[in-house]
Amino acid sequence: MIQIKRFINLQTFKILVNSFIYSHIEYCLPLWCNISETHIKTLQSRINTLLASYFYPHLHNKFQRQNKIAHALDKQEVKHISLDYNELYEKCNLLSVNERIKYFNAVVAFKAIYSRRIPEISDIFRFGNSLRTQILIYPEHESKMFENSAYYQAIRTWNSLSKIAKEPNISLDKFKSLVGKWLVDGRDSDFVSC
């Protein structure tokens, strides 16, 4: 990565990450709600490693070598390097895997509510008695598995959005912008550390 960084500027790096990594992650992303948290953390950890090795190639590669040597010899863990992944994601204008899942869930809900092209899907997204609050009703279900479904997660994400994002006459582009801002503003300091 040290050699590559000399030839790739940040803009090119962002394009490559979005083209070769996030394009695969985002394929059918709302259906990933059923994936275990362990798998998501593993995927997030690999993305973190890539970002850290780009921005801090000497530091990150040295840490990896030390960790491998310590593991092979003593089975002891080397102290982890504390990197501010929040800052790295800000520099690359990226969302974490969990944030992307929420983002796409919100977009699914928006399209189902306002496009009404597929009635079987749109009928799942129904508002409660008060249209002013724009809160969706959770469908009745009897299984825990349904709570992991894309529909249920989309409703959950929609209900947690700010009131401004749920305005009835908002455009899709404006909605996406507000959801992205909501996700970034809701980050804590170790939102992607794994």
C-alpha positions as CSV (number, residue, x, y, z in Angstrom):
1,M,0.0,0.0,0.0
2,I,2.9,2.3,0.6
3,Q,4.0,2.1,-3.0
4,I,0.4,2.5,-4.3
5,K,-0.3,5.6,-2.3
6,R,2.5,7.4,-4.1
7,F,0.5,7.0,-7.4
8,I,-3.1,7.3,-6.2
9,N,-4.5,10.6,-4.9
10,L,-7.4,10.7,-2.5
11,Q,-10.0,11.3,-5.2
12,T,-8.9,8.3,-7.1
13,F,-8.8,6.2,-4.0
14,K,-12.4,7.1,-3.2
15,I,-13.4,6.2,-6.7
16,L,-11.7,2.8,-6.4
17,V,-13.2,2.1,-3.0
18,N,-16.7,2.9,-4.3
19,S,-16.3,1.0,-7.5
20,F,-14.6,-2.2,-6.3
21,I,-15.8,-2.5,-2.7
22,Y,-19.0,-0.6,-2.0
23,S,-20.5,-1.6,-5.3
24,H,-20.4,-5.2,-4.2
25,I,-21.6,-4.4,-0.6
26,E,-24.5,-2.3,-1.9
27,Y,-25.9,-5.0,-4.2
28,C,-29.2,-6.0,-2.7
29,L,-28.1,-4.3,0.6
30,P,-31.6,-4.1,2.2
31,L,-31.7,-7.9,2.1
32,W,-28.6,-8.0,4.3
33,C,-30.7,-7.3,7.3
34,N,-30.7,-11.1,8.0
35,I,-26.9,-11.2,8.0
36,S,-25.4,-11.7,11.5
37,E,-23.7,-8.8,13.3
38,T,-20.5,-10.8,13.3
39,H,-20.4,-10.9,9.5
40,I,-21.1,-7.2,9.3
41,K,-18.3,-6.4,11.9
42,T,-15.9,-8.6,9.9
43,L,-16.7,-6.8,6.7
44,Q,-16.4,-3.4,8.5
45,S,-13.1,-4.4,9.9
46,R,-11.7,-5.2,6.5
47,I,-12.8,-1.8,5.2
48,N,-11.2,-0.1,8.2
49,T,-8.0,-2.0,7.5
50,L,-8.0,-0.7,3.9
51,L,-8.6,2.9,4.9
52,A,-6.0,2.7,7.7
53,S,-3.4,1.2,5.3
54,Y,-4.0,4.0,2.8
55,F,-3.9,6.9,5.2
56,Y,-1.2,5.5,7.6
57,P,0.7,2.9,5.5
58,H,3.9,2.9,7.6
59,L,2.0,2.7,10.9
60,H,-0.6,0.2,9.8
61,N,1.8,-2.2,8.1
62,K,4.2,-2.1,11.1
63,F,1.3,-3.0,13.4
64,Q,0.2,-5.9,11.2
65,R,3.8,-7.3,11.2
66,Q,4.1,-7.0,15.0
67,N,0.7,-8.6,15.5
68,K,1.6,-11.6,13.3
69,I,5.0,-12.1,15.0
70,A,3.5,-11.9,18.5
71,H,0.7,-14.2,17.6
72,A,3.1,-16.7,16.0
73,L,5.6,-16.7,18.9
74,D,3.8,-16.0,22.1
75,K,0.1,-16.1,21.3
76,Q,0.0,-12.7,22.9
77,E,-1.9,-9.7,21.5
78,V,-0.1,-6.6,20.6
79,K,-1.6,-3.3,21.8
80,H,-4.0,-2.0,19.1
81,I,-3.3,1.2,17.4
82,S,-6.0,3.8,18.1
83,L,-7.0,5.4,14.8
84,D,-9.8,7.8,14.4
85,Y,-11.9,5.9,11.8
86,N,-14.6,8.6,12.0
87,E,-12.1,11.0,10.5
88,L,-11.0,8.6,7.8
89,Y,-14.7,8.0,6.7
90,E,-15.2,11.8,6.7
91,K,-12.2,12.3,4.4
92,C,-13.5,9.6,2.0
93,N,-17.1,10.7,2.3
94,L,-18.1,7.2,3.1
95,L,-20.7,5.6,5.4
96,S,-20.1,2.5,7.5
97,V,-21.7,-0.8,6.5
98,N,-24.4,-0.4,9.2
99,E,-25.0,3.2,8.1
100,R,-25.4,2.1,4.5
101,I,-27.9,-0.6,5.5
102,K,-30.0,2.1,7.3
103,Y,-29.6,4.5,4.3
104,F,-30.9,1.9,1.8
105,N,-33.7,0.8,4.2
106,A,-34.8,4.5,4.4
107,V,-34.8,4.8,0.6
108,V,-36.8,1.5,0.2
109,A,-39.4,2.9,2.6
110,F,-39.5,6.2,0.8
111,K,-40.0,4.6,-2.6
112,A,-42.6,2.2,-1.3
113,I,-44.6,5.0,0.4
114,Y,-44.5,7.5,-2.4
115,S,-44.2,5.6,-5.7
116,R,-46.9,3.0,-5.1
117,R,-45.8,1.1,-8.3
118,I,-46.0,-2.4,-6.6
119,P,-49.1,-2.4,-4.5
120,E,-48.2,-5.6,-2.7
121,I,-45.1,-3.9,-1.3
122,S,-46.6,-0.4,-0.8
123,D,-49.5,-1.9,1.2
124,I,-47.0,-3.1,3.9
125,F,-46.0,0.6,4.5
126,R,-49.1,2.1,6.2
127,F,-49.2,5.1,8.4
128,G,-50.9,5.1,11.8
129,N,-53.9,7.2,12.7
130,S,-52.0,10.5,12.7
131,L,-50.6,11.4,9.3
132,R,-48.9,14.4,10.9
133,T,-46.4,12.2,12.8
134,Q,-45.6,10.1,9.6
135,I,-45.1,7.0,11.8
136,L,-45.5,3.7,10.0
137,I,-47.3,0.8,11.6
138,Y,-45.4,-2.4,12.1
139,P,-47.1,-5.3,10.4
140,E,-48.4,-8.1,12.7
141,H,-46.1,-11.0,12.8
142,E,-45.5,-14.1,15.0
143,S,-41.8,-14.7,14.3
144,K,-38.5,-13.2,15.2
145,M,-37.3,-13.8,11.7
146,F,-39.8,-11.3,10.3
147,E,-38.2,-8.6,12.4
148,N,-35.0,-9.2,10.5
149,S,-36.8,-8.8,7.1
150,A,-36.1,-5.9,4.8
151,Y,-39.6,-4.6,5.2
152,Y,-39.5,-4.5,9.0
153,Q,-36.1,-2.9,9.1
154,A,-37.2,-0.3,6.5
155,I,-40.2,0.6,8.7
156,R,-37.9,0.8,11.8
157,T,-35.5,3.1,10.0
158,W,-38.3,5.3,8.6
159,N,-39.8,5.7,12.1
160,S,-36.5,6.8,13.6
161,L,-35.9,9.5,10.9
162,S,-36.3,13.2,11.7
163,K,-39.6,14.9,11.0
164,I,-38.0,17.0,8.3
165,A,-37.0,13.9,6.3
166,K,-40.5,12.6,6.4
167,E,-42.2,15.6,4.9
168,P,-44.8,14.4,2.3
169,N,-43.7,16.6,-0.6
170,I,-40.0,16.1,-0.4
171,S,-38.0,14.9,-3.4
172,L,-36.0,11.7,-3.4
173,D,-32.7,13.6,-3.8
174,K,-33.5,15.9,-0.9
175,F,-34.6,12.9,1.2
176,K,-31.3,11.0,0.5
177,S,-29.3,14.1,1.5
178,L,-31.2,14.4,4.7
179,V,-30.8,10.7,5.6
180,G,-27.1,10.9,4.9
181,K,-26.8,14.0,7.2
182,W,-28.9,12.2,9.8
183,L,-26.6,9.2,9.8
184,V,-23.4,11.2,9.9
185,D,-24.7,13.5,12.7
186,G,-25.7,10.4,14.7
187,R,-22.2,8.9,14.7
188,D,-20.4,8.5,18.0
189,S,-16.6,8.6,18.3
190,D,-16.1,4.9,17.7
191,F,-18.9,4.2,15.3
192,V,-16.8,2.0,13.0
193,S,-14.2,0.6,15.3
194,C,-14.0,-3.1,15.2
